[in-house]
Amino acid sequence: MPYSPAPDTPLLAVTGDSLVLARRYDARFGPAPEPGPPSAPEPPEPSKPPKAARPPRTARRRANPYARLFAIPGARAFTAGNLLARLPMGMFSVSAVIMIAGSRGSYALAGAVTATGLAATALVAPRTARLVDRYGQARIAVPAAAIAALAALALVLCVRYEAPDWTLFAAYAATATTPNTGGMSRARWAHLHRGATPENAAALHTANSFEQAADELCFMLGPVLAAFLCTAVFPEAGTLTGAVLLLTGVLVFAAQRSTEPPATGRTDAARAPLHSPALAALLAVFLATGAVFGATEVVTLAFADDRGHQAWAGAVLALQAAGSCAAGLLLGTLRPARRVGRRLVLCVAAMSALLALPLLAATAGAPGSAGTLPLLACALLIAGAATAPTMVTGMTLVQRLTPAGRLNEGMTLAVTALLAGIAAGAAAGGWTVEHTDPARGYALPLCAALLALLCAAAGARRFGHDEGPAA
């Protein structure tokens, strides 16, 4: 490499009989300054404290796990469709009760119709999920949602035109074909972040946390929207709006084919999810956890009515869902657990401990006193913070314990166990508040949480033994 002297290096030049020192001129640095008397050194500039380096916007975006999650092409679109389709899950039962009770004058009939629909869902939903795994989400979810929407329309017509009572049971039972969009969304995240790497495990943990927060949001807003539409517009408005939202959301969700997991074809070769002892033990945890939710809802309604503030019951329950939603979003920013089975036991233990707060708050005041309702609302807000971590951890275990070819079926079984627990908890809560003071009814969700803790502790060894790699 040729040597290139610095611009201030002097050159030697010979002129006649003299040896002259001359400064080099370089066009890159401009002409050399004229020689002159030495100038006084300039005073140094006052030192300024260095500014804190601000990370670029792209770096900040990468640091946010949720921004990184939704940077995947198609993720925002299928999430938007999924939220639209999931909102009616919290609308249909409330809308049906208000519509049927207002038309036929019987809450017993309305409750029996919704209970029949829940039982039909427990039977039909796993089979619908099995078809989704075998033939693909778009091919099964769209016609299943269309059948459910037509069934909701049939229910409205039967109520409107005073059809026999048995038609109400038949129409509402047909809505059991509603696809489990939450499970399908989780299956998409598992497909997008497949592979046993720390990055995929962290992204899937964030996705499961977001999905649980979305569940809480939809179950918090759905009943409020349904009650508003049925009372402020007309009694059938809640059911009709739910049917439109369901069909629209499923169509938008199914249109995002780039993120859809491939169909597995016939899944006879894959082990059925219920044949796994670890997954069976986990479903028992979901069943007991559902009883916590069902009992808490009924007991809170009865407690607020007993204190003369029935109108505030929805707001109190919404606070519990808000606490769970916030905890779910916060959990998504943390590292995923290495031993998910042990974290599930810890989460259920925390839920059991926090559920003692509503019991203490409700029994703090005198019977019939309304002053304990704000205290109860604060207690439920705090207790709700343990719900999302329990559900997120449980769903992560479902994904790891279920064979890849039957992932949607496994998650639908978990949701079905949860719904069955909600029904059982609601029935037990209703019997309890009828025979005792509603404040004492909060002992029921506490007992259900302790039962879930026993099931989780009993299955902890199976969870650790059968747990597969992070998806």
QUICORSUL-V621174 format. One record per run of one state. SS is the DSSP state (H for helix, E for strand, L for the rest). FROM is the first residue (numbers start at 1). LEN is the number of residues. If there is no record, write none. Layout:
BEGIN
ss=SS from=FROM len=LEN
ss=SS from=FROM len=LEN
END
This chain:
BEGIN
ss=L from=1 len=9
ss=E from=10 len=6
ss=L from=16 len=2
ss=E from=18 len=6
ss=L from=24 len=2
ss=E from=26 len=1
ss=L from=27 len=3
ss=E from=30 len=1
ss=L from=31 len=26
ss=H from=57 len=7
ss=L from=64 len=1
ss=H from=65 len=5
ss=L from=70 len=5
ss=H from=75 len=16
ss=L from=91 len=1
ss=H from=92 len=13
ss=L from=105 len=2
ss=H from=107 len=29
ss=L from=136 len=1
ss=H from=137 len=24
ss=L from=161 len=4
ss=H from=165 len=13
ss=L from=178 len=3
ss=H from=181 len=12
ss=L from=193 len=5
ss=H from=198 len=36
ss=L from=234 len=3
ss=H from=237 len=19
ss=L from=256 len=1
ss=H from=257 len=3
ss=L from=260 len=13
ss=H from=273 len=3
ss=L from=276 len=1
ss=H from=277 len=30
ss=L from=307 len=3
ss=H from=310 len=22
ss=L from=332 len=8
ss=H from=340 len=23
ss=L from=363 len=9
ss=H from=372 len=30
ss=L from=402 len=2
ss=H from=404 len=32
ss=L from=436 len=2
ss=H from=438 len=29
ss=L from=467 len=5
END
